[in-house]
């Protein structure tokens, strides 16, 4: 099997100031080509560290190394230089590439403060100094990518910004010699199951039972992950093991029923967006502070069904903007099933929507009591003048986790309501 390593460079990534978005994205692309990702490493902007990482991957027998970052014009951008040294190739100024980079700079600076062409050329000349014999990938920004052959792994050098790396990867994958290497890798299938309301420990027991029943799970690369309060079961397998995968799905389906809400990888957000086609919805939320409306509107085209929302944080906002009767708050308290239902009804009425969501709760860390502890959230999803689903849940975690999981629970309640036949 073809094996790969990813090297992410940058002090800002190593320190955690910026999250790495390139490694996970590249991992998915590699898996789609049937390439096994053996290592992902984050290294500082120090030549010795990058060189040591490259040599480690070479000793491990890695076939393909992909680097991200370190291709800018500043002193700490040293990836091209270090990769050239690793591959035993001299660095040379590519005059044609230098001219193309200059043209990009002049185009980008049109209408801004003028700089002399020579100043721009000198400031970015470093980006046109590349290892001899490298295949140059045209810049998306100003940084070119590189494909460099060595006695060990093939090295693909990509820029750090995801907006530049992603389109450049597509170009690299269709360019020799990377195209040939990917073609030789065995094709692998990738599948995703998603469950809600199932603890991860229960999934582990299910997998053990499925294997005892005769399914060859050793032919499947299975990864379970808890994300946003849901369980994801990601599986990678060779086409010859497709029967084992189907047996896995059948076993999960038999043991968990409708808690298995996605067999094709579609997220709850994707499913709700599709189910809202031809309908309209509005939100009145308190403890989530706009996160629910934000989640509904994350999808392109959501303006077709999301009419609006209100963050009714204070009692005055609940009564003034979501039409919650003051006597409900006085009798039951702001965090109550009754107020959540009134928020949902107020949202539909205020915005003229067919569906409404109401959320109120105690996200913490303070504000809880013996009868209404931190993590208690009251939810309501309702059709205008029709069916509704009300739930009061106790969610674990800190403030951010409670708020995020609240939106997940609400999305699943909304999906259930949307799947319920209308009279």
C-alpha positions in Angstrom: 0.0 0.0 0.0 1.2 3.5 -0.8 1.9 5.4 2.5 2.1 9.1 3.0 3.1 11.6 5.6 2.0 15.2 6.1 4.3 17.9 7.4 2.6 21.1 8.6 5.0 23.9 9.3 4.6 27.1 11.3 5.2 28.3 14.8 1.7 29.6 14.9 0.3 26.1 14.3 2.7 24.4 16.7 1.8 26.8 19.5 -2.0 26.4 18.9 -2.5 30.0 17.9 -3.9 28.8 14.6 -5.6 25.4 14.2 -4.3 23.1 11.4 -7.0 22.8 8.8 -4.8 21.4 6.1 -3.8 18.1 7.6 -7.4 16.7 8.1 -8.4 18.0 4.7 -5.4 16.4 3.0 -6.0 13.2 4.9 -9.4 12.9 3.3 -8.0 13.5 -0.1 -5.3 10.8 0.3 -7.8 8.3 1.6 -9.9 8.9 -1.5 -6.9 7.9 -3.6 -6.3 4.8 -1.6 -3.2 6.2 0.1 -2.6 5.3 3.8 -1.7 8.3 5.9 0.9 7.0 8.3 2.0 10.3 10.0 0.9 13.9 10.4 3.6 16.1 12.0 3.6 19.8 13.0 7.1 21.3 13.0 8.4 24.8 13.9 9.8 27.3 11.4 13.3 25.9 11.9 15.2 24.3 9.1 16.7 21.7 11.4 13.3 20.6 12.6 11.9 20.3 9.1 14.9 18.4 7.8 14.7 16.0 10.8 11.0 15.4 10.0 11.7 14.7 6.4 14.5 12.3 7.2 12.3 10.5 9.8 9.6 9.9 7.2 12.2 8.7 4.7 13.5 6.2 7.2 9.9 5.0 7.8 9.6 4.1 4.1 7.0 6.7 3.3 6.3 7.0 -0.4 4.8 10.5 -0.4 5.4 13.6 1.8 3.1 16.6 1.6 4.2 19.8 3.3 2.1 22.9 3.9 3.4 26.3 4.8 6.7 28.1 4.6 6.5 29.3 1.0 6.2 33.0 1.6 8.7 35.8 1.0 9.9 36.3 4.6 13.0 35.1 6.4 11.2 32.3 8.2 9.7 30.8 5.0 12.3 28.1 4.3 10.4 25.0 3.1 11.5 25.1 -0.5 15.1 25.5 0.6 15.0 22.7 3.1 13.2 20.3 0.7 15.8 21.1 -2.0 18.6 20.2 0.4 16.8 17.0 1.5 16.5 16.0 -2.2 20.1 16.9 -3.0 19.0 19.6 -5.5 20.5 23.1 -5.9 18.3 26.1 -5.6 17.9 28.2 -8.7 16.1 31.4 -9.6 13.3 30.7 -12.1 13.1 33.9 -14.0 9.9 33.0 -15.7 8.3 32.2 -12.4 9.6 35.4 -10.9 7.9 37.3 -13.7 4.6 35.5 -13.2 4.7 36.3 -9.5 5.4 40.0 -10.2 2.4 40.1 -12.6 0.2 38.7 -9.8 1.5 41.3 -7.3 0.9 44.1 -9.8 -2.6 42.9 -10.5 -3.5 42.5 -6.8 -2.1 46.0 -6.0 -4.0 47.8 -8.7 -5.6 50.9 -7.2 -3.6 50.7 -4.0 -0.4 52.6 -3.0 2.0 52.3 -5.9 5.3 50.4 -5.5 8.1 50.2 -8.1 8.2 47.0 -10.0 11.8 46.5 -8.8 10.7 46.8 -5.2 8.0 44.3 -5.6 10.3 42.0 -7.6 13.0 42.1 -4.9 10.5 41.6 -2.0 9.1 38.4 -3.5 12.1 37.1 -5.4 12.6 34.4 -2.8 9.4 32.7 -3.9 10.9 32.1 -7.3 14.0 30.4 -6.0 13.2 26.7 -6.3 15.0 23.3 -6.3 16.5 22.4 -9.7 14.3 20.0 -11.6 11.3 20.6 -9.5 7.8 20.6 -11.1 6.3 24.0 -10.4 2.6 24.3 -9.5 1.2 27.7 -10.5 0.5 30.1 -7.7 -3.0 30.6 -6.4 -1.8 33.5 -4.3 1.8 34.4 -4.8 3.4 31.2 -3.5 4.1 28.5 -6.1 3.8 24.8 -5.2 6.5 22.2 -6.0 6.8 18.6 -6.7 10.3 17.4 -5.9 11.6 13.9 -6.5 14.2 12.5 -4.1 15.9 9.2 -3.6 13.3 8.6 -0.9 9.8 9.9 -0.9 8.2 12.1 -3.5 7.7 15.5 -1.8 4.8 17.8 -2.7 5.3 21.3 -1.3 2.1 23.3 -0.9 1.3 26.8 0.6 -0.2 27.2 4.1 -3.4 29.1 3.5 -6.2 26.6 2.9 -7.7 28.8 0.2 -4.4 28.3 -1.8 -3.6 24.8 -0.8 -6.9 23.2 -1.7 -7.0 24.2 -5.4 -3.3 23.6 -5.8 -3.7 20.0 -4.5 -6.2 19.3 -7.3 -3.6 20.6 -9.8 -0.8 18.5 -8.1 -2.9 15.3 -8.2 -3.2 15.6 -11.9 0.5 16.4 -12.5 3.3 13.9 -13.0 4.9 12.3 -11.1 2.3 12.6 -8.4 -0.5 11.5 -10.8 1.4 8.2 -11.5 2.0 7.5 -7.8 -1.7 8.0 -6.9 -2.7 5.8 -9.8 -0.6 3.0 -8.5 -2.3 3.2 -5.1 -5.1 0.7 -4.5 -8.5 2.2 -4.5 -10.2 2.3 -1.1 -13.9 2.8 -0.2 -14.8 5.4 2.5 -18.1 5.3 4.3 -19.6 7.1 7.3 -22.4 6.1 9.7 -23.8 8.6 12.1 -25.7 7.9 15.3 -27.3 10.0 18.0 -28.2 9.2 21.5 -25.8 6.2 21.8 -22.8 6.2 24.1 -19.4 5.4 22.6 -19.0 2.4 25.0 -22.2 0.9 23.6 -20.8 1.2 20.0 -17.7 -0.7 21.2 -19.9 -3.5 22.6 -21.9 -3.6 19.3 -18.7 -4.0 17.2 -17.5 -6.9 19.4 -20.9 -8.6 19.0 -20.9 -8.1 15.2 -17.4 -9.6 15.0 -18.5 -12.6 17.1 -21.4 -13.1 14.7 -18.8 -13.7 11.9 -18.2 -10.4 10.3 -14.5 -9.9 9.4 -13.9 -6.6 11.0 -10.2 -7.0 10.5 -10.8 -6.3 6.8 -12.2 -2.9 7.8 -10.4 0.2 9.2 -13.0 1.5 11.7 -12.7 4.7 13.5 -15.3 5.9 16.0 -15.5 9.6 17.0 -17.7 11.6 19.3 -18.4 14.9 17.6 -21.0 17.6 18.5 -22.8 15.0 20.7 -23.1 12.5 17.9 -21.1 9.2 17.2 -19.4 9.0 13.8 -18.3 5.6 12.6 -15.8 6.1 9.7 -14.8 3.0 7.8 -12.2 2.5 5.1 -11.9 -0.7 3.2 -10.8 -2.3 0.0 -13.6 -3.1 -2.6 -13.2 -6.8 -1.9 -14.3 -6.2 1.7 -17.6 -4.5 0.7 -19.6 -7.5 1.9 -18.0 -7.2 5.4 -19.0 -3.5 5.4 -22.6 -4.3 4.5 -22.7 -6.8 7.4 -21.3 -4.1 9.7 -24.1 -1.7 8.7 -26.7 -4.4 9.1 -25.4 -5.2 12.6 -25.4 -1.5 13.7 -28.9 -1.0 12.2 -30.3 -4.1 14.0 -28.8 -3.0 17.3 -29.5 0.7 17.3 -32.6 1.2 15.1 -33.5 4.8 14.4 -30.6 6.1 16.5 -28.6 5.3 13.3 -29.8 8.4 11.5 -27.4 8.5 8.6 -26.1 5.6 6.5 -24.8 7.6 3.6 -22.7 10.1 5.6 -25.1 13.0 5.4 -24.9 15.1 8.5 -27.9 16.1 10.6 -27.5 19.6 9.2 -27.6 18.3 5.6 -30.8 16.2 6.4 -32.6 19.1 8.1 -31.7 21.5 5.2 -33.2 19.0 2.7 -36.3 18.4 4.9 -36.9 22.2 5.2 -37.3 22.5 1.4 -40.6 24.2 0.8 -41.1 25.1 4.4 -40.2 28.1 6.6 -38.7 28.3 10.1 -37.9 30.9 12.8 -36.0 30.7 16.1 -36.4 32.3 19.5 -33.4 31.3 21.6 -32.0 32.3 25.0 -29.0 30.3 26.4 -27.6 29.5 22.9 -27.3 33.2 22.1 -27.8 32.9 18.4 -26.0 29.6 17.8 -29.1 27.8 16.7 -30.0 30.4 14.1 -26.4 30.4 13.0 -26.3 26.6 12.6 -29.5 26.7 10.5 -28.0 29.4 8.3 -24.6 27.8 7.8 -25.9 26.1 4.7 -25.9 28.0 1.4 -29.5 28.6 0.3 -30.8 28.7 3.8 -32.5 32.0 3.1 -35.1 30.0 1.3 -36.4 28.6 4.6 -35.0 30.5 7.5 -37.1 33.6 8.0 -35.3 35.0 11.1 -34.6 34.7 14.7 -34.4 36.5 18.0 -31.9 36.1 20.9 -34.4 36.5 23.8 -31.8 36.5 26.6 -33.5 38.7 29.2 -37.1 38.2 30.5 -38.0 41.5 28.9 -36.7 40.3 25.5 -38.7 37.1 25.9 -41.9 39.0 26.5 -41.2 41.9 24.2 -39.8 40.2 21.2 -41.0 36.6 21.4 -44.4 37.3 22.9 -43.9 35.0 25.9 -46.7 35.8 28.4 -45.1 37.4 31.6 -47.3 35.2 33.8 -45.6 32.1 32.3 -42.2 33.4 33.4 -43.5 34.4 36.8 -45.2 31.0 37.4 -42.7 28.6 35.9 -39.5 30.6 35.6 -37.5 31.6 32.5 -36.0 28.1 32.2 -39.0 25.9 31.8 -40.8 23.7 29.3 -43.7 26.2 29.2 -41.5 29.1 28.3 -39.6 27.1 25.7 -42.9 26.2 24.0 -44.0 29.9 24.2 -40.7 30.9 22.5 -41.3 28.5 19.7 -44.9 29.8 19.2 -43.7 33.4 19.4 -41.1 32.8 16.7 -43.7 31.3 14.3 -46.1 34.2 15.0 -43.5 37.0 14.8 -41.9 35.9 11.6 -44.9 34.2 10.0 -43.1 30.9 9.8 -44.5 27.4 9.5 -42.1 26.0 12.1 -40.7 27.5 15.3 -37.8 26.6 17.6 -37.7 27.7 21.3 -34.7 27.3 23.5 -34.1 28.3 27.1 -31.6 26.9 29.7 -28.8 27.3 32.1 -25.5 27.1 30.1 -23.3 27.9 33.2 -20.9 28.1 34.8 -23.2 30.0 37.2 -26.9 30.5 37.4 -27.9 27.0 38.4 -30.0 25.9 41.3 -31.0 22.6 43.0 -34.1 22.2 40.8 -32.6 23.8 37.7 -28.9 22.9 37.6 -26.3 24.0 35.1 -26.8 22.1 31.9 -30.6 21.9 32.1 -32.1 23.0 28.8 -35.7 23.2 27.7 -36.4 22.8 24.0 -39.4 23.1 21.8 -39.9 22.6 18.1 -43.4 23.2 16.8 -45.5 23.4 13.6 -47.7 26.4 13.4 -51.0 25.2 14.9 -49.9 21.6 14.7 -47.6 18.9 16.2 -44.8 19.8 18.5 -42.0 18.1 20.3 -40.9 19.4 23.7 -37.9 18.1 25.7 -36.1 19.0 28.8 -32.5 17.6 28.8 -29.5 17.7 31.2 -26.3 18.2 29.2 -22.8 17.7 30.5 -19.8 19.9 29.9 -18.7 23.5 30.2 -20.6 26.5 28.9 -19.5 26.1 25.3 -20.2 22.4 25.2 -23.7 22.8 26.7 -24.5 25.4 24.1 -23.2 23.4 21.2 -24.8 20.2 22.2 -28.1 22.1 22.7 -28.1 22.9 19.0 -27.4 19.3 18.1 -30.3 18.0 20.2 -32.5 20.6 18.7 -31.5 19.7 15.2 -32.5 16.0 15.9 -35.8 17.0 17.4 -36.5 19.2 14.4 -35.6 16.3 12.0 -38.0 14.0 13.9 -40.8 16.6 13.7 -40.2 17.1 9.9 -40.3 13.4 9.4 -43.6 13.1 11.2 -46.5 13.1 8.6 -48.6 16.2 8.7 -52.4 15.6 9.1 
